[in-house]
Amino acid sequence: MNKISIIIPVYNTSLYLKRCLDSVKEQSYDNIQIIVVNDGSTDGSQNILEEYKKNNKELDLTLLQKTNGGLSSARNYGMTFVKGDYVFFLDSDDYLLHDAIENLMGERQGNDIVIGNFTYLYADGSEKNIDFSECRDLNGSKLTDKQFYDLFYGSRYAISACNKLYDYEFIRKSNVEFQKNSEIYAEDLLFNLKQFSRLPRVAFVHKQTYVYCQNDDSITHTYKKELALRFATLINDYANYNEEDHRGVLYTIANATNTIVAQERTYEESKRALNLLKSKLNKKIVHYFKEINQYTKGLPKSRKIDYVLDIFLLDKSIVMLYIYQQIKRKIRENE
């Protein structure tokens, strides 16, 4: 039976730690190494972890401590202690469903990455299931435009690192680490852009595996300082890593415009941030803008228009881009 290494970074999540650890302990799949990295917590998380280890001696549980360096540095540190054949990343305020690892492992044969459905659990107790039923396995060939859209822009299946089982040798050979949170926005996005650019074999598990808890104090709900600058750094990094993937760069720029306007909300704040994003992109990237129509083959008309407008308006009219983004937001809120 293959060993799975689950890496759990911890930073001030004492309220959720036991739920997270119990969900791993109670997995139907037995051969699991649990690597917990306490990233300088100050809320008593370490005491909870030590007590948990003492009371669960049967678990293959590695407890690590380090000074605070952010989620990426905690994951990277945890990776140096991996003993498993496969790696899974679990955030400490989230949890796994009972048969998550078993279901993911059921599709591992011959694949480099296995992606499972996940569930958003909101603070009011409501849930939203994210279902990848329309996705088909990838055999290691270059992604079509529609596949890339679905994975990294439309429903964004590929962005998170947390609903995926990775073949350890595949990611080890890539020499790709998670970049510092303080330098880039969306470290998971950059990590997976680089991994998918290596043409992995990917399988989808059409069952719920991961519960992504939308707590009011979670990273995803806090204001992101220097968001535009960090997005530009991410885009420039990927453009330098894979100089041929203009499509990936453009879709990430479109993703950035949506994220920036969603955070800043007012026109003046959005205008400042979007202009900063444009000004910080490598000069060669701006020349990619004229290629936007090349990467829309097979997309439904509405999706093609959405992506093209995000790029075109960033280049030509910030005010119109802001208005367009506000219209999209209103539509989403009413769905």
WOHUMO-V814263 format. One record per residue. N is the residue number from 1. D_FIRST is the distance of its C-alpha to the first C-alpha in Angstrom with 1 decimal. Layout:
N,D_FIRST  N,D_FIRST
//
This chain:
1,0.0  2,3.8  3,6.5  4,9.5  5,12.9  6,15.6  7,19.1  8,21.9  9,25.5  10,28.1  11,31.8  12,34.1  13,31.8  14,32.4  15,33.2  16,29.8  17,27.4  18,26.6  19,25.9  20,23.5  21,21.6  22,21.6  23,20.1  24,17.0  25,17.0  26,17.3  27,14.5  28,12.9  29,9.4  30,8.7  31,6.9  32,10.1  33,12.7  34,16.1  35,18.8  36,22.3  37,25.2  38,28.6  39,30.9  40,34.2  41,34.4  42,37.7  43,37.2  44,35.5  45,31.9  46,31.2  47,32.5  48,30.2  49,27.1  50,28.1  51,28.9  52,25.5  53,23.7  54,26.1  55,25.5  56,21.7  57,20.9  58,17.5  59,16.2  60,14.9  61,18.0  62,20.0  63,23.6  64,25.6  65,29.3  66,31.5  67,34.9  68,35.0  69,34.3  70,33.0  71,29.8  72,29.2  73,29.7  74,27.4  75,24.5  76,25.3  77,25.4  78,22.1  79,20.6  80,21.8  81,19.4  82,16.1  83,13.3  84,10.6  85,9.9  86,11.5  87,14.5  88,16.2  89,19.8  90,21.2  91,24.9  92,25.8  93,28.3  94,25.9  95,23.1  96,20.1  97,20.2  98,18.1  99,15.7  100,16.0  101,12.5  102,11.1  103,14.1  104,13.7  105,10.1  106,11.6  107,14.0  108,12.1  109,12.5  110,15.5  111,16.4  112,17.3  113,18.0  114,17.2  115,20.0  116,20.3  117,23.6  118,24.9  119,27.7  120,30.7  121,31.8  122,35.4  123,37.4  124,39.4  125,36.4  126,36.5  127,33.5  128,33.1  129,30.1  130,29.3  131,28.2  132,27.2  133,27.9  134,30.4  135,27.9  136,26.5  137,23.6  138,24.8  139,24.3  140,25.2  141,28.9  142,31.5  143,31.7  144,34.7  145,37.1  146,36.1  147,32.3  148,33.3  149,35.6  150,33.1  151,30.4  152,32.6  153,35.9  154,36.2  155,33.4  156,31.7  157,28.2  158,27.0  159,28.8  160,26.6  161,23.6  162,22.3  163,21.2  164,19.0  165,15.4  166,16.1  167,14.4  168,15.2  169,16.7  170,18.9  171,20.5  172,20.7  173,22.7  174,24.9  175,26.4  176,27.0  177,27.1  178,28.4  179,32.2  180,34.3  181,35.1  182,38.6  183,39.1  184,37.6  185,37.0  186,33.6  187,31.3  188,28.5  189,30.8  190,31.5  191,27.9  192,26.9  193,30.1  194,29.2  195,25.6  196,26.8  197,29.7  198,27.2  199,26.6  200,22.9  201,21.2  202,20.8  203,19.5  204,20.9  205,19.5  206,22.7  207,21.8  208,22.7  209,20.0  210,22.0  211,25.3  212,27.6  213,30.3  214,33.8  215,35.4  216,38.9  217,38.1  218,35.0  219,35.1  220,35.6  221,38.7  222,40.5  223,43.1  224,41.9  225,44.4  226,45.4  227,43.2  228,45.1  229,45.1  230,41.3  231,40.7  232,43.0  233,41.1  234,37.8  235,39.5  236,41.2  237,38.0  238,36.2  239,39.4  240,39.4  241,35.7  242,36.1  243,39.8  244,39.4  245,37.7  246,40.9  247,39.4  248,36.7  249,39.4  250,41.7  251,39.2  252,38.4  253,42.1  254,42.5  255,39.6  256,41.5  257,44.8  258,43.3  259,41.7  260,44.8  261,47.2  262,45.0  263,45.2  264,48.7  265,50.3  266,54.0  267,55.5  268,56.7  269,53.4  270,51.6  271,54.2  272,53.9  273,50.1  274,50.0  275,52.7  276,50.9  277,47.7  278,49.8  279,51.7  280,48.6  281,46.9  282,47.2  283,50.3  284,48.5  285,46.4  286,49.5  287,50.4  288,47.2  289,48.8  290,50.9  291,47.7  292,46.5  293,47.3  294,45.3  295,41.9  296,42.5  297,42.1  298,40.7  299,41.1  300,43.0  301,46.5  302,46.0  303,42.9  304,44.7  305,47.7  306,45.7  307,44.0  308,47.2  309,49.3  310,47.1  311,47.6  312,51.2  313,52.5  314,50.9  315,52.9  316,56.1  317,56.6  318,54.8  319,56.9  320,56.0  321,52.3  322,52.6  323,54.4  324,51.8  325,48.9  326,50.8  327,51.3  328,47.6  329,46.8  330,49.3  331,47.9  332,44.3  333,45.8  334,47.5  335,44.6
//
